[in-house]
Amino acid sequence: PRRTGARDGLDNDQFLPGLEAVGRVEGVGQGLRDEFQPGQRVFVCCWAPWGSWEEANGVWSEYLLVRKENVLIVPQDISDSTAAMFLVIPVTAYVMMMEELDLQAGDWLIQNAAGSALGRWVIALAEELGIHTINLVRREEQVAQLKQECGTKHVLWCPSDGRQNEEIKREIQKITGPGPIQGALDAVGDGVFSSLMVEVLSRY
């Protein structure tokens, strides 16, 4: 797609999207044959500051030429889907929770779109850091799915029409007790989720 002011700083009809991906090594430069072998599965990240692109301005391609600094070998026990979002989503979750909201162990965080890749990373990172999460999902079947797959207890179904907002607010108060909810992450912005989370935060 055409993108004005692409990352190479120029108008570009050949802009290639994607910041990170997983692929297999097809060939290796002569000076790197001790580090990489054809067939190895690798994580590729081509993020760079504006105007700093050398070989590529994105990664979603059948073939790609990249520097060795843009490549990490993927361990066998990590899935393609996990490795393909190794950098952007985890960093986003960390920055939102730890730098923007400055959450501490024992704090409560409420998020919507909890079944998304970002939402799952937030749950995992919160668990690691001792932060409690309340996780809102748009589809009812995601409740059991997220509890099973992520091991989190507090998953609530929040219909898009807002018909259960009052019930959800009461359930949230039961979960958190008298203590405050220190932060909220809104990945939807459709009004129903947003207003619910603002009301929950404004109780304190």
C-alpha positions in Angstrom: 0.0 0.0 0.0 1.1 3.6 -0.6 2.3 5.3 2.5 3.3 8.9 2.5 6.3 9.5 4.7 7.2 5.9 5.1 10.0 4.9 7.5 12.7 5.6 4.8 11.5 9.2 5.0 10.2 9.1 1.4 6.9 8.7 -0.4 6.9 5.0 -1.2 4.7 2.9 -3.4 6.4 -0.2 -2.3 6.1 0.1 1.5 6.3 -3.3 3.2 4.3 -3.6 6.5 5.2 -5.5 9.6 7.8 -4.9 12.3 8.4 -8.5 13.4 8.0 -12.0 12.0 9.2 -15.6 12.1 10.9 -17.4 9.2 13.6 -19.9 8.3 17.1 -19.1 7.2 17.4 -19.6 3.4 21.0 -18.5 3.0 23.8 -17.0 5.1 26.5 -14.6 4.3 30.0 -16.0 4.3 31.1 -14.3 7.5 28.1 -15.6 9.4 28.2 -19.3 8.8 29.4 -20.1 12.3 26.4 -18.3 13.7 23.5 -19.3 11.5 22.6 -22.3 9.4 20.1 -22.7 6.6 16.8 -24.1 7.9 17.0 -22.5 11.3 13.8 -20.9 12.6 14.5 -17.2 13.4 12.7 -14.2 14.8 13.2 -11.2 12.6 12.7 -7.6 13.7 13.2 -4.7 11.3 12.2 -1.8 13.5 14.5 1.3 13.2 14.1 5.0 13.8 12.7 7.1 11.0 15.1 7.4 8.0 17.4 4.6 9.3 16.3 1.7 7.1 19.0 -0.1 5.3 17.9 -3.4 3.7 14.1 -3.5 4.5 11.3 -1.2 5.7 9.1 -4.1 6.9 9.1 -7.9 7.3 5.9 -9.4 5.9 7.4 -11.0 2.8 8.3 -14.4 1.4 12.0 -13.5 1.3 13.9 -10.8 3.2 17.5 -9.7 3.4 18.4 -8.5 6.9 21.5 -7.8 9.1 22.4 -10.3 11.7 21.4 -7.8 14.5 17.8 -8.1 13.3 17.7 -11.9 13.8 17.4 -14.2 16.9 17.3 -18.0 16.7 13.9 -19.3 18.1 14.2 -22.1 20.6 12.3 -25.3 19.6 9.8 -25.1 22.5 8.5 -21.7 21.5 5.6 -21.7 18.9 5.6 -19.6 15.7 2.7 -17.5 17.0 4.5 -16.6 20.2 7.8 -15.9 18.5 6.2 -13.8 15.8 5.2 -11.2 18.4 8.3 -11.5 20.6 9.1 -7.8 20.8 6.3 -5.3 20.0 3.4 -6.8 22.1 5.4 -7.7 25.3 7.2 -4.3 25.2 3.8 -2.5 24.8 2.3 -4.4 27.7 5.3 -3.6 29.9 5.4 0.1 29.0 1.7 0.5 29.6 1.7 -1.2 33.0 5.1 -0.3 34.5 5.9 3.1 32.9 2.6 4.7 32.1 0.5 3.3 35.0 3.4 2.7 37.4 1.7 -0.4 38.8 3.2 -2.2 41.9 2.8 -5.7 43.3 -0.6 -6.0 44.9 -2.3 -3.4 42.7 -5.4 -4.0 40.7 -5.6 -3.5 36.9 -8.7 -3.7 34.7 -8.4 -4.3 31.0 -10.8 -5.0 28.1 -10.0 -7.1 25.0 -8.4 -9.5 27.4 -8.6 -12.4 24.9 -6.4 -10.6 22.4 -2.6 -11.3 22.1 -1.9 -8.1 24.0 -4.4 -8.9 26.7 -2.9 -12.3 27.2 0.6 -10.7 27.6 -0.8 -8.3 30.1 -2.2 -11.2 32.1 1.1 -13.1 32.0 3.2 -10.1 32.9 0.8 -9.1 35.7 1.0 -12.7 37.1 4.8 -12.5 37.1 4.9 -9.1 38.8 2.2 -9.9 41.4 -0.4 -7.5 39.9 -4.1 -8.5 40.1 -6.1 -8.3 36.9 -9.8 -8.0 36.0 -10.2 -9.1 32.4 -13.2 -8.1 30.3 -14.1 -10.0 27.1 -16.7 -9.3 24.4 -17.7 -12.9 23.7 -19.2 -15.1 26.4 -17.2 -18.2 25.3 -14.0 -16.4 26.0 -14.5 -16.5 29.7 -13.9 -20.2 30.2 -11.3 -20.2 27.4 -9.2 -17.4 29.0 -9.4 -18.9 32.5 -8.2 -22.3 31.2 -5.5 -21.0 28.9 -4.1 -18.2 31.0 -4.9 -19.5 34.5 -6.5 -16.3 35.5 -9.6 -16.2 37.8 -11.2 -12.9 37.1 -12.6 -12.9 33.6 -16.0 -11.2 33.0 -18.2 -11.2 29.9 -19.1 -7.6 28.9 -21.7 -7.5 26.1 -21.1 -4.7 23.6 -24.6 -3.3 24.2 -23.8 -2.5 27.8 -26.8 -4.4 29.1 -24.8 -6.1 31.9 -22.7 -3.1 33.0 -24.4 -2.7 36.3 -24.0 -6.4 37.2 -20.4 -6.3 36.1 -19.7 -3.3 38.3 -21.2 -5.2 41.3 -19.1 -8.3 40.5 -15.9 -6.2 40.2 -16.6 -4.7 43.6 -17.0 -8.2 45.1 -13.6 -9.2 43.5 -11.6 -6.2 44.6 -13.3 -5.4 47.9 -12.9 -2.0 49.4 -9.5 -1.3 47.8 -9.0 0.8 44.7 -8.3 -0.2 41.1 -5.1 1.5 40.2 -5.2 1.3 36.5 -7.2 0.5 33.3 -6.2 -0.4 29.8 -8.8 0.3 27.1 -7.9 -1.4 23.8 -11.4 -1.0 22.3 -12.7 2.5 22.8 -16.3 1.8 21.9 -17.9 3.7 24.8 -19.4 0.7 26.6 -16.1 -0.7 27.8 -14.6 2.7 28.3 -17.5 4.1 30.4 -17.6 0.9 32.5 -13.9 1.1 33.4 -14.1 4.9 34.1 -17.0 4.3 36.4 -15.1 1.6 38.2 -12.1 3.7 38.6 -14.1 6.8 39.7 -15.5 4.9 42.7 -12.4 5.9 44.7 
